Structures are given as C-alpha cells and as structure tokens.
Amino acid sequence: MKNKTLLASVFAFMILSGIALSSCEEKIYTPLGEGNEVVNPSLDTQLPELPEDIPGELSKVVLEAEIQRLANENNIGGLVQVCWRTPKRKFYCEVAPRPELDVKPDPKCETIFQAASISKTCFAYIVMRLWDQGLIDLDRPLYEYTDGILDERFCNVYPDDPAKSAENEEWAKRLTARIVLSHGTGIENWVSSSGSASEEKIPFQHEPDTEYIYSGEGIHYLQRVVEHMTGKGLEELAQQECFGPLGMDNSSYIFLEKYSSTHAYGFNSSHEKKSQGTSIPANAAYSMRTNVKDFSKFVEALMSGKGLSHKAHEILFTPQRQAGGPEKWFGMGIRVNLNAGNDYGPVWNHSGSNSNFRCRFWLLPKQGVYCIYFTSSNNGGAIGQPLIDLLYPSYTGTPII
C-alpha cells in the first residue's frame, strides 16, 4: 500500500508538470513547449516591472506593516527582507522589527544577506548549465573527472580497519552529480563544525544512492570536482554561468569589499549583534550573498527556464529522491513538493540557515507565484508560515514548508 501511494504521488506530479520519468539509465523527458516559454504564461519574465500595488488587494504599505508585526510576534531581530510576486504584482520590503536594536532598513531594499543553503540551488543551476554544454555527465562517477584520483578525504578513513576503509573508498567512487544534488550521498551534513574549512576524513553513514540524507559535505565535494574539471573557482564559475547572465550584480559566493557598508549584521536569538561573516570562503553549500531584488532574478529564471535547455530545466525539478514523506522530494538542489490532487501544482522551495541568518524561498510555477525572504536573525525561520498565511490566504494544498 505504501508503494502504491508513493507511485500515485509521483504519477500526479508527472501529470501536473508534464514530466515523464523512465527507469532506464537514459531518462526520457517530455518538452515543456517550443522555445523557452515560461512554465506559466502569466509569469512573463520579459515584461516590464510589475506594479507593487493593484486595486482590490492589500497595499504595499499595509503588507509591510503586517510583515513588521509578524516579525515582532515571532521574536525576530535584525532585518527582514521580502519579495512577493504574483502574475499581477511584485513588491519588495525591508523592515527592522525591533527599533531598540538601532538597525535601519534600506528603503531601496538592497541590503545584502547571507543566503546560506539557498546557495545549493544556484550551484545546481550552474551544474546544469555545464551539463548543457556537455562538460559534465550527471551519472558519471565524479572521481573520473579528477583523473581517477579519489579525494584524499575519502581514503584511509579507518586506519585500524582496512576492509572498512576500502568499502568507504569504493562507495566514494560511486558518487555522481545526480546523487550529490539529490542528497543521496550517504554522507552526513558536515563532518566537522568548521564545515568546508575542515580537512577531516569523510566517512559514509550508509551506502550511496540508497537513502536520503541532506549533505552540505556532498555539495562541497561536487564543487571541488567541478572546480578541478573546469580549472575555475566557484566564484568565477558563478559569475560566468549564473550571476552575470541573469544580471545579479549584487550576488557573490564570497564577501566582496563593496558589501562592507551594505551587508547586514547577524543577530542571535537574544538579539545580540554579531558579525557579517566576512571570512567565509566560497562554498557552494552555504556562502552565497545576495538580496531579494537580485535573487528574484534567479527565481524567475527557475520559473522560466532562462539560461537552460528544456531538458536541463526539467531535470532540475524532476523528483529524484524522496525526502520526508510521499509529497516531499528533492530534485536537483531544490525541494519539490508534489502537491498532488489539487489545482495548485507543485511547490519548489529551499531554505537556508547560517548561524544568525535565516532565509527561504518557495514558488508555485503553475500559479505564477513566488516569495523570497531573508533575515539577519537566528529566529528568522519562524516567519515562514506566517508569511504564507498572510500572502496566500486562499492556499489549501499540502504544506508549502
């Protein structure tokens, strides 16, 4: 019965998204349409900027006041930045929920935030751009791209148990870009609290491609492979394949000098001011800096398929691995909520959590609706569901987050 329910959910997603799945090694995908049309024609990303206010709906002033109230009610310090788009309107706002902290919001909504794990979705887009160019095969073992030399962090993990070390190395040789981006590596999130700064050995928790386990460590391994095979660092690749083509002039995987006066400071759960995190190295799993204005350009590229072939666009959102229930899956670097059995269509989303920064975005491609929020608060994640209730009160599908 469980398997039947699972298959029914996947089949429903296929119908809603126009995606065909094949169990064969060479997957078959049905096209979204001729040319690079948007998933929902009502969300035409080539149109001029939409108005922030439209008759008959809550005004931006009212919504901004409500977001300020929700942030206060949920004990959020620092700043909260929001972008909300429907087929008819698009507005931005930035609020400082606790005036006593002496944090001033930017009326232009251009403050820079840590985007944390949302970084992974941009990296997946970059990898799919490389796939489109024939530079990477999603199902080829990654160690083959490093001249058959396995990353030393996978080797001799158990000095006192040669057989177990050999198994660890053999499992590492199975890893592919598809397995990594769908979080099926079998590697824990990070082997050390220092994250990518760690040189510690990487043990597998279980055999690759058998279970879901969210892994930043796996993403960082794929980053190292991609950097090796292209001869370019992550930041250069990101500017070349994502930020540059999409006009994301204020986005980066490293802390830029120009951010010194525009980047938010983090606030812990007690509302104590902390750092901007200037020393975080380029890491595909969590180091991206951006704001909602810049990131909205990326979300609209996800909606429309801009910069990708049809096939690459479809692969991004094809359910690759179940991640927490029959409706919840991972595509390639992004969560896919099947949302079967209703007219809303699937929900694509990802969240981020870096120390004292919390953020999330979600989009409903069939509806032509998305929301992005960034916060500079350890408590920032609490505003997600209240924002959904405020901005999309008619929604009755499966939980978005």
N, C-alpha and C positions, 0 to 999 in steps of 0.2 A: 504493500500500500504506500509506503514511504517513497519507493522508487517511482511509482505511478504518479504521485503528487509532484515529485521533482520534475519528471519528464513533461507533465502538463504545464508547469510553470515556464519551462524553457520554450515549449512549443508556443505558449501565449506570447512570450517575448518576441519570438521569430515573426509571428503574425503582425504584432504591433510595429516592429522595426523594419520589416522587410528583409530580414537577415536569414539566410539558410545556413545551417550547420551540417557539417559532414564529419563522420568519424574517421574518414580517411586522412592519411598524412597530409595530402594536398587538399586543403579545405576549399570548399566552393562557396562563393558569396554572390548573392544577387545584388545588382546595382541599385543605388538609391535613385537614379534617374540619369538623364543625359546631361553632361556637363557638370559643373559644381554647384548645382542648386542647393538651397538650404533645405534642411530636413523638413521644416515647416515654412511654406512660402510666406506666411505672415511675418516671419522674422527675417526680413531682407536686410542683411548687414551692409549693403551698399547704399541704403537710403541715408539722407541727411540725418543729423542728430534728432532724436525724438524729443518731444516736449516733456518737461518734468511734471507739468500739471495738465490734467484734462478734465473737462466738465463731468460732473456726476461721480467723481471718485475723490477720496480723501486727498487734500492738497499736500504738497511737499512740506509746508510749514507744520501742518497737523501731524504728518507722519514723522517728521524729525522730532517733534515734541514727544510723540509716543515712543519712539526709539530711545530717547533720553530717559523717559520714565521706566521703560523696561530694563535699561542698563542699570539704573539705580535700584530697582526692585531686585535685581539679580546680583547686586553687590559687585559690580564691575567698576574698576578704577581705570586710570589712564584714558585712552581714547577708543571710540568705536566708530568705524567707518563702514558705510553700507552702500551698495549699488543694487538697485532693483529694476528689472526690465520686464515689460510685457510687450506684446505686439504694438501697443499704442503709446507707451510712455517709457521713459528711462530717467531715473533720478539718482543723485548721489547725495549723501550727507555724512557729516563727521561731527560727532558730539563728544563732549567731555562730561561724563555723568557725575563726577564729584568735584565741584568747583573748589573745594577746600584744598585740593591737590595742586592747584595753580598750574593746570595743564590747559593750554588754549587750543581749541580745534582750528584747523585751517578752513576758512570759508570756501576755498577752492577745492578742498577735499584731495589734496595732493601729498599729505603726509605719507612717508614710507614705513612699511611694516615688515616684520619677518613673516614670510608666508609658510614657514615650517613644512609639513609633509605635503602641502599642496604642490611643493617643488616636484614631487614624483610625477604628477600628471603632465607638467611641462616637459619633463625628461622623457616620458613615454611618447609625447608628440615628436620630440627630437629624434628618438629612435625610429619612429615610423617614417619620418622624413628620410632618414638614412636607408630604411628598407625600400622606400620608393625609388631611391637612387641605386638600388642594387648593391649597397655597401654592406648590408648585414642580412643574414637569413635568421628569421625568428626561431627556427628549430635546429639550427646547427650548434653543437656544443661550443660554449664560449671559449674554452681553453684552446680550441683550434685557431682562434684569432690572435692568440699570443704565441704563435709558432710552436704550439704543442707543449708549451711550458706552463705548468699549473701554478697558479698563485701560491706563493710560499706559505701563506697563512692557512691554507688547507692541508699542508703537509706536516707529517710527524706530529700530529695533534696529541697523540697518546704515546709518549716515548716508552712507556712500560708495557704497551700492548700493541705490538707491530701489526697484528691482524686487524684490530680496530682502526688503526691509523690508515691501513691500506684501504679499508672499506670507506673511510672518510674521503680519501683521495679519489676513489672510484666514483663515489656519489658526486663529488665536485666536478668531475669530468662530464657528468650528465647535464649540468646546468645549461639552459638556453635562455635567450632573451625573453621568449614567451613565458617560460617557467618563472623567471625573475619578476617580470612586470605583473604577472597574475598572482604573485605571492605564494608560490608553491615550492620554494627552495628547500624547505625543511630547516632553515636557519632562523634562530631567534632574532628579534628586532635588532639588538646590538649586543655584541659580546662584552662590551665594556661601557661604562657610563660616559667615557670620553668619546663615544661614537666613532666618527671617521678618523679621529686622531689616534686611535688605538692600532697597535701592531700585533695585538694578541692573536693567537691561533683561532680559527673558526671551526668549531665542531658542529656537526649536523644534529638536530634534535630528532629527525626521522628521515626516512628515505625521500629524496626529491620527487616532486610531481605526484605525491600520493595524498597529501593533506594541505589545507590552507594554514599558513602561519605568516602573519604580517611581518615583513622583514626589511628594515632600512639597510641592514648589512648586505642583503642580497642586491638591493638597488645600487649601493656603493660599489659592489663588485662589478656589476654591469657597467657602471660609469668608468671604472679603471680599464675595463676591456675596450670600451668604445674610444676612450682617450688613446689607448695604445694603437688600435687599428686605424684611427684617423690621423694620429700624430698631432692632435689638437686638444687643448684643455677644455674642460666643461664650459667655462665662461665664453671662450671663443666660439665653441660649437653652438651654445645657446644664442649668442648674438647673431650668428650666421643663419641658423635654422629656425629660430623662433622669435626672439625679441626684435631683431632687425626687420624681418619680413612683415611682422604684424604691427610695426610701429610702436613697440613697447619701449619707449625711450627712457623710462624710469625704472626698468626692471633689470635685475642682475642676480647672479649666483654668488657674488662677492660684495662686500661692503665698499661702495665707491666713495671717493672723497667728497663728492657733491651731496652725499647723504648726511654729512655731519650736522647740517642745520635743518634737515627735513625729516630725519628718521625719528620715529617715536622711541621713547624710553619705556622699558617694561615696568610693570608694577606687580608685586607679588600679591598673594591672597589677603595680606594685611594692608594693602595699598601703600607699601613702601617702594619708593622709586629705585629701580635697578638699572642695568646697563642697556645699551643698544645692541650689544653683541658684535662689536666691530671686528673681532679676531676670528670669527667662524670661517673656516676655509670653504672653498667651493665644494659643495656636496649635493648631488642630485636628489638626495633623500630629504633634505631639510633646510638648505641655506639660501633659498631664493628670497630676494627683497622686491617688493612691489607695492602698489596701492590699487584701490578698486577701479580707478579710471584706466590704468594700464591693464590690469588683469581682466577687465571686461572685454578688452580686445581679444584676449586669448579665449575667453569663454565663448565669444561669438564665433571664433574660428572653430571651436569644438562643435558648435551648433551647425555651422555651415559646411564644415569640411575644408575650409580655406587652407591652402598650402599642402593638401594631401590628395592623393588619388582616391577614387571612390573605395577601392578595396582597402587601402590603408585606413580610411575613415571608419569603415565598417568593422575592421579588426579591432580598432580601439575599443569599441563598445559591445563587441560580441561577448556574451558571458563565457569566461574561460574557466573560472573556478568558484565553486560555491563558498560563501564566506559569511556564515551565520544565519542560516535558515533558507527555506525554499525560494524566497523572494530576493535574497541578497547574494550578489555575486561580485567578483572582480572581473573587469575587462582587462585592458592593458594600462595599468597605472591609474585606474579610476574605478570607483564603485558603481555597480549597476543594480538598481532596484527594479526588478521585473515589473512590479505594479500590475500584475495580471488581473484580468476580469473586470476592468473598468475602462473608461474612455480617456483617462489622463495620459496614458502612455508611460513609458519607462522614466525613471529618475536617474540621472547621472550625478554623482557627487563625490566630494572628498573633503576631509577635514585636516586641520593642522594644529600641532601642539608643540611649541618650543618654549620651555621654561615659562616665561611670563608673557608669552604671545599665544593667542588662540584665534583660529580662523576657520572658515568653512565656505564652500560654495555648493550650490545644487542647481540643476537645470532640468526642466521638463521640455524636451525638444518638440514633442507633439503639440504642446501648448504655446511654445514660443516664449517661455517664461524662465527667468533665472534670478538668483540672488547671490550676492557675494558679501561676506562681512569679514573685516579684520579688527582685532582688538589688541591693545597693548596691556592686557591684564591676564593674570593667572586664572581669574574667574571667568574669562571671556566666553568659554564654551557654553555657559548657561543661557546665553541669549538666543541660541539657535532655534529651539522650538517656539519660544515666544515670537520670534520674527516671522516664522511660518504662519502662526496663528493670526498675526497682525496683517501680513501682506497677502496671504492667500487663504482667507477665512472659509472659502467655499470648498476647499480641498477635502476629499473624503477617501482618498486612496490609501494604500499601505503607507506606514510611517516613512517620511522622507529621510529622517536622520535617526 
